[in-house]
Structures are given as structure tokens and as C-alpha cells.
């Protein structure tokens, strides 16, 4: 909106406004706008949630020390989402299709999380949407995103080829080439791609959700992942950088840098109130939205296979749950004292703040490694 007004409409009248055409400048302003929105609006949101008695219900099987957190205002993810979307709409080029894809994806996953949080509050216990319902809604949103990308591929604005880390020439196509010439079988040809997109986005959304168990843990890791994505979206959309790093040239995805910058600013603003001891929790409305946004951006910029490194802590948390459940069902034995992984370290004697900071450090190491792989091919 401001991009349209200050650059497209007014820069001919006032030449210095040409600065608003630079993505780096608008990304910085989007990040600052999101940060200040989160910090300024935060107290009002916390106060309002307390008045509505929208408090967190702590699962009984969790660490006993967490029971004292019961009643802390939740659904703070509403603040995160608003602080991402509003700066994006203000500073991004709204004629860019990719911007609308990530904005609508974020809102859709936020709506699923909001429904889950709302039902928990209504039932006065830690029980929202059923696992099957939540997963079904996430899959439905992800399928829509995949189909839209397939449509964009048909007009040459997207590619179903994978970018493989460490390898220059190997770029497998997830569409079945032999069926692409048969119009009546086009959906079958793209089924592997659609399945892969669903796996990435739904997996990302749930991984962030599982990580959100300690004060500031998930949002701190999100800051690191979003910062890495900010770099990746910029270099993917920059012709010279993309050529130098041998990435797929996608000029239009550069605009997503503004969105990722807003996600960084919003997350930092929320961390101000979510840091231990937390004054507010993000709830599923925040964790599902952030995970869905991260997954959607990774799919669009063709860095799906790099996402496990970008969000390394999220992946470890999700794997710990999968391994724990699988081991118990198959062997009737647990691998960890408790899953997700952060609870295991709590139960072996680490303080909550130590777990949080050390996981942040691990997230930073993973993200830095992800960025180094761009040239290690």
C-alpha cells in the first residue's frame, strides 16, 4: 500500500521516493514496523486476553514445574500474525502473486490454530480440534497451495524441479514427464509434487507447533529460521546472486524478502513478552501460522530440501515425538524421558532457561550451516 503510494504514484513528483523501490529498504521498514507493532500493541493484547480469561491449559502429563503457568494468556499468535500481515501489506508490492500466496497461507493456518485454541478455552481443558480434523484442514490448505503452484508452473512462473543441496546439476522433476503430454492425466502427473508440497508445509507447521512448549523457545527459533529465509529469498530473486550461487532464477520471489523481514520483526516483538517467564503464549494460532508460513516460503523459493537445516531444531523436536511414539508402540519402551525433546532435557536436570538458550544456539548453528550450503556444491 505504501509502496504503491510512495513509489508508484509519487516518486515522479518527489524523486527521493525512488528509495522505496529497493527491496532491502522496504524489508528493513517492514521488519521495524512489525517489531514496533508487536511491542506497542502487546500490552493491550495481554490485558484484553486476561479480561476475557483466555488462559493456557497445561497438560497434566507434562513436567510438574509447568503447572504454575496455567492461566497465562494464550492466543498471542493473533498479535504475531497481525504484526506480519499489516507491514507486508504496507511495504510489499501487492501485485506480486507470491506475496498473496504466503499471506493467505499464513492466515489459513492461523485460522486452523485459532479454532483449536478457541475450542480448548470453551472446553476448559487442553483439548481442541481432534488430531484428524486439524491434520485434514492443514492438508487441504497445503493441497490448494500446491495446485496454485502447478497452475503457475503451466505459465512459466514456477518449476517443479528440486534444488538439491551440495549438488550442481542434479535437479529432479517431481512431475511425471511421460504424463504431462496427456491433458486428461495432468493431475496424476503432478501428484508426486502435490504430495511433496503437502509433506513440507504440513510438516513445517506441526514441527513449530511441537516446539512451542517452553517460554520463548519456538519464537526464538523462528527468528533464526525467518532471518535465514530472508537471505535466501533475496538471493533467489537477485539475478546476479542467483547466477553466482547457481540457484534457480526467480525474480518475483525477491518480494518475499519483505514478508520474511516482517516475520523476523514480528517474532522479535513477540519474544519481548514471551521470554521466560512468559507473559503470553502464542498458542496454536501462532505456531501453526508461523510453521505454515515458513513451509510455504521454502516451497516457493525451491529450498524445500534445505528447510530441515533452516529449521533444524523444529525437525529434531518433531523427530523426537515420532521416534518416541513409534518406539512405544513397537517395543513398549520409551527412547526419551518425555517428548518433545525439550521436555527430555528438562527432566534430566536442565533448567528451562538453559534448554531455551541452548536450543536457540543450535538453531543458529543449523541456519548458518544451511546458508553455507549455497556455495558448497
C-alpha positions, -999 to +999 in steps of 0.1 A: +000+000+000+027+025+010+049+010-018+021+018-043+016+053-029+052+065-022+069+049-052+045+041-080+024+073-076+047+099-060+083+092-070+079+111-102+068+142-082+094+137-055+125+117-069+139+107-034+109+084-030+126+061-055+143+046-025+111+028-018+117+007-049+146-011-032+136-044-016+163-041+011+149-007+022+113-019+023+124-051+041+140-031+068+110-009+072+086-039+072+107-055+099+108-023+121+071-018+116+063-053+127+087-050+157+071-018+169+036-031+163+043-061+184+059-042+213+033-014+213+002-035+209+014-063+230+004-049+265-031-041+252-035-077+238-023-092+270-046-071+291-076-079+268-069-117+269-067-116+307-101-097+308-116-124+286-100-151+308-083-167+278-057-187+297-035-216+288-044-251+300-013-271+308-014-309+300-012-329+332+013-354+319+039-326+313+066-316+337+051-306+371+070-273+371+048-261+342+016-263+361+023-229+376+020-215+341-017-224+339-038-193+332-011-174+314-029-156+285-027-176+253-037-170+216-009-144+215-003-157+180-030-132+169-005-105+177+022-123+157+000-127+126-013-092+126+023-078+130+034-099+100+004-093+077+000-055+082+036-045+075+036-069+045+006-052+030+021-018+037+055-023+023+053-051-003+043-049-039+007-062-038+007-070-075+031-099-067+013-132-066+038-148-043+030-122-016-006-131-017+002-168-016+022-165+017-002-140+032-033-162+026-014-193+036-004-177+069-040-166+075-054-200+067-031-218+091-037-192+117-075-198+113-069-235+120-049-227+151-074-202+162-102-228+160-081-252+180-073-226+207-109-214+209-122-250+215-096-255+243-109-224+260-145-234+256-139-269+269-117-255+298-091-282+291-062-290+268-085-304+241-092-285+209-097-299+174-092-336+170-059-346+156-076-359+124-096-327+119-066-305+124-044-326+100-072-327+075-075-289+074-038-285+071-036-309+042-065-292+025-047-258+027-014-273+015-031-290-015-046-257-026-011-241-024+003-270-044-024-267-071-018-229-074+019-236-079+011-261-105-010-235-123+019-210-121+042-237-135+020-240-165+026-203-174+063-205-167+063-187-133+073-217-112+092-250-116+085-284-101+122-293-102+140-297-069+171-279-058+194-305-042+219-292-016+256-299-024+248-309-060+250-286-090+234-304-119+211-329-103+176-313-102+149-340-104+114-331-116+086-341-093+062-341-122+059-373-142+071-362-176+055-391-196+021-379-185+025-342-190+015-345-226-019-360-217-042-332-206-067-356-190-040-370-168-024-337-157-034-341-121-018-376-119+014-362-134+017-337-106+006-360-078+042-365-066+048-328-065+015-321-047+023-348-021+057-334-015+044-298-010+018-311+015+045-330+033+068-300+036+041-274+046+022-297+070+054-310+085+067-275+090+035-263+106+033-292+131+071-291+138+068-255+150+037-264+170+055-292+188+085-269+196+062-244+213+064-259+248+088-236+267+088-198+271+104-182+241+117-214+226+096-216+194+096-179+187+134-176+192+140-205+167+115-188+144+135-156+144+166-175+133+147-195+106+129-164+093+162-145+091+178-173+071+147-173+048+151-135+044+186-141+030+175-170+008+145-151-007+167-121-015+195-141-032+169-163-051+153-132-066+185-113-073+198-121-108+235-118-101+234-136-068+212-164-082+236-169-111+267-168-089+252-193-064+237-214-092+202-211-079+170-211-100+164-175-112+130-164-098+129-125-099+094-123-085+102-142-053+125-114-042+094-096-030+090-123-003+120-108+014+097-081+027+074-108+041+103-127+058+116-094+072+082-087+087+082-122+102+116-115+118+104-082+133+071-096+145+088-126+162+113-103+180+084-081+192+065-111+205+096-125+222+097-094+243+066-106+261+071-144+256+106-145+271+109-166+303+089-161+324+063-156+297+036-130+300+017-145+270+018-177+249+014-178+212-010-208+212-017-229+181-029-197+162+007-185+163+027-218+159+006-232+131+007-199+112+045-195+116+052-230+106+028-228+076+045-195+065+080-210+068+070-241+048+052-221+021+081-197+016+106-227+014+084-243-013+081-212-033+118-204-034+127-240-041+146-246-008+124-275+004+154-298+009+173-271+028+144-265+052+154-293+076+187-273+082+170-239+082+146-251+110+169-278+125+155-275+160+120-279+147+129-310+129+146-325+159+116-318+181+093-334+155+116-365+151+117-369+189+079-373+190+078-396+160+106-418+175+090-418+210+056-428+197+070-454+173+092-470+199+065-472+224+040-488+200+066-513+187+086-521+217+066-507+246+097-487+256+105-450+255+136-435+240+133-402+258+121-394+293+094-373+276+088-359+241+091-334+226+128-332+231+129-301+252+110-319+279+135-347+280+163-322+288+142-306+315+137-340+331+174-348+331+181-316+351+185-287+328+167-256+338+141-242+315+162-211+306+192-233+299+172-255+275+158-225+257+192-207+252+210-239+241+183-247+216+185-212+202+222-217+198+216-250+180+190-232+157+216-206+148+242-232+140+217-251+118+207-219+100+243-208+094+251-243+080+221-240+057+234-207+043+269-222+038+255-249+016+245-224-011+281-223-023+291-259-013+280-275-045 
